[in-house]
Amino acid sequence: MKPVLLFLLLISGTATHAQGRFSDHELSINAFRNPSIGLEYRFRQLSVHAGYYPTIVSQNRDGVNETTSFFRTGLTLWFLPIGRKPNPSSFYTSLSYVRGLDRSYRNDNGLLADAGFRWMVWKGLNLRLGGAVLMSPNHDVKVNPTPGLSYSFFFK
């Protein structure tokens, strides 16, 4: 519940400081992990995303990390644009619904709260680095890094 309240607080706080430097529309093809391997559509400072999300949340009996897969969909808030580029780098915070696809999370529901920074490398190519908190009933809370690689198309 705390991540939901924090997310709402961030939305209300940043909504009062309108960011006029973001394009009106953006479509991203997310190729690696954050927010998921899938698509994301942004309108001004709010985006919606959906796709496949792999992450390490457990180890096998030999202590080797195991990747667990999820379906992930949610909302992202973009704020504090940085730089003079037409499509600036910026910070983000995200709240997502996740559904486990395998291992001990199979068919389990959860919430994933994520925050970080997106660096616009060149034209639409961008990298994300953040951290996420995964919460699901009957599972311990997990904290993981959330790197990402995407290409974005911008529309005014």
C-alpha positions in Angstrom: 0.0 0.0 0.0 2.9 2.4 0.7 4.2 2.3 -2.9 0.7 3.1 -4.2 0.5 6.2 -1.8 4.0 7.3 -2.8 3.1 7.0 -6.5 0.0 9.1 -6.0 1.9 11.7 -4.0 4.5 11.9 -6.8 1.8 12.3 -9.4 0.0 15.1 -7.5 3.3 16.9 -6.7 4.6 16.8 -10.3 1.3 17.7 -11.8 1.5 21.1 -10.2 4.8 21.7 -12.0 3.8 21.2 -15.6 6.7 20.1 -17.8 6.4 21.8 -21.2 9.5 20.2 -22.6 8.1 16.7 -23.3 6.7 15.9 -26.7 2.9 15.3 -26.7 3.1 11.7 -27.9 5.8 9.0 -27.8 5.7 5.3 -28.8 8.5 3.2 -27.5 9.6 -0.3 -28.5 11.2 -1.7 -25.3 13.8 -4.3 -26.1 15.2 -5.1 -22.7 13.5 -5.4 -19.4 12.4 -2.0 -18.2 9.5 -1.4 -18.1 9.1 -4.7 -20.0 9.9 -6.3 -23.4 6.9 -4.8 -25.2 5.3 -1.5 -26.0 4.8 1.8 -24.2 2.8 4.8 -25.2 3.3 8.2 -23.6 0.9 11.2 -23.7 2.7 14.3 -22.3 4.0 13.1 -18.9 2.0 9.9 -18.4 2.6 6.6 -20.2 1.1 3.2 -20.3 3.1 0.0 -20.9 2.6 -3.7 -21.3 4.8 -6.7 -22.1 7.0 -9.5 -20.8 9.1 -8.8 -17.7 12.0 -11.2 -16.7 13.8 -10.7 -13.4 15.8 -12.7 -10.8 13.9 -13.2 -7.6 15.2 -16.6 -6.5 18.0 -19.1 -6.5 17.9 -22.8 -7.1 19.3 -25.4 -4.6 22.8 -24.9 -5.9 22.6 -21.1 -5.2 22.4 -20.2 -8.9 20.1 -17.3 -9.8 16.9 -18.2 -11.5 15.0 -15.9 -13.8 11.3 -15.6 -13.2 9.0 -14.3 -15.9 6.0 -12.0 -15.5 3.4 -10.2 -17.6 3.7 -6.5 -16.6 1.3 -3.6 -17.3 1.1 -0.2 -15.7 1.5 3.5 -15.7 4.7 5.7 -15.7 5.0 9.3 -14.7 7.8 11.3 -16.3 9.3 14.4 -14.6 12.3 16.8 -14.4 13.5 16.8 -18.0 17.2 17.3 -18.3 19.2 18.7 -21.2 18.6 20.9 -24.3 17.6 18.1 -26.7 14.2 18.2 -28.3 13.4 15.0 -26.4 15.2 15.3 -23.1 16.4 12.7 -20.6 14.3 12.6 -17.5 13.4 10.9 -14.3 10.4 8.5 -14.0 8.4 6.6 -11.5 6.1 3.7 -12.3 3.5 1.5 -10.8 2.6 -1.8 -12.4 0.5 -4.9 -12.1 2.4 -8.1 -12.6 1.2 -11.7 -13.2 3.7 -14.5 -12.6 4.2 -16.8 -15.6 6.5 -19.5 -14.0 8.4 -20.8 -11.0 7.0 -19.9 -7.6 5.2 -16.9 -8.9 3.1 -18.9 -11.5 -0.4 -17.4 -11.7 0.3 -15.1 -8.7 -0.6 -11.4 -8.9 1.6 -8.5 -7.6 2.6 -4.9 -7.7 5.9 -3.5 -8.9 6.9 0.0 -8.0 9.8 1.3 -10.0 11.8 4.6 -10.1 14.8 5.7 -12.1 16.4 7.8 -14.9 16.0 7.6 -18.7 19.0 8.8 -20.7 18.3 9.8 -24.2 21.4 8.6 -25.9 20.9 9.4 -29.6 17.7 10.3 -31.5 15.1 7.8 -30.1 17.7 5.4 -28.5 17.4 5.5 -24.8 18.7 3.6 -21.7 17.0 3.3 -18.3 18.5 2.6 -15.0 16.3 2.3 -11.9 15.3 0.1 -9.0 12.0 -1.8 -8.4 10.2 -3.2 -5.4 8.1 -6.3 -6.2 5.3 -7.1 -3.8 3.1 -10.2 -4.1 1.0 -12.1 -1.5 2.8 -15.1 0.0 6.2 -13.9 -1.2 8.9 -11.8 0.4 9.3 -8.2 -0.9 12.1 -8.2 -3.5 14.2 -5.2 -4.6 16.0 -5.4 -8.0 17.8 -3.1 -10.4 15.8 -2.3 -13.5 18.0 -1.6 -16.6 16.3 -1.0 -19.9 17.0 -0.4 -23.6 14.3 1.2 -25.8 13.8 3.1 -29.1 11.2 5.8 -29.1 9.3 7.6 -31.9 8.1 11.1 -31.0 5.1 12.9 -32.2 4.0 16.5 -31.5 
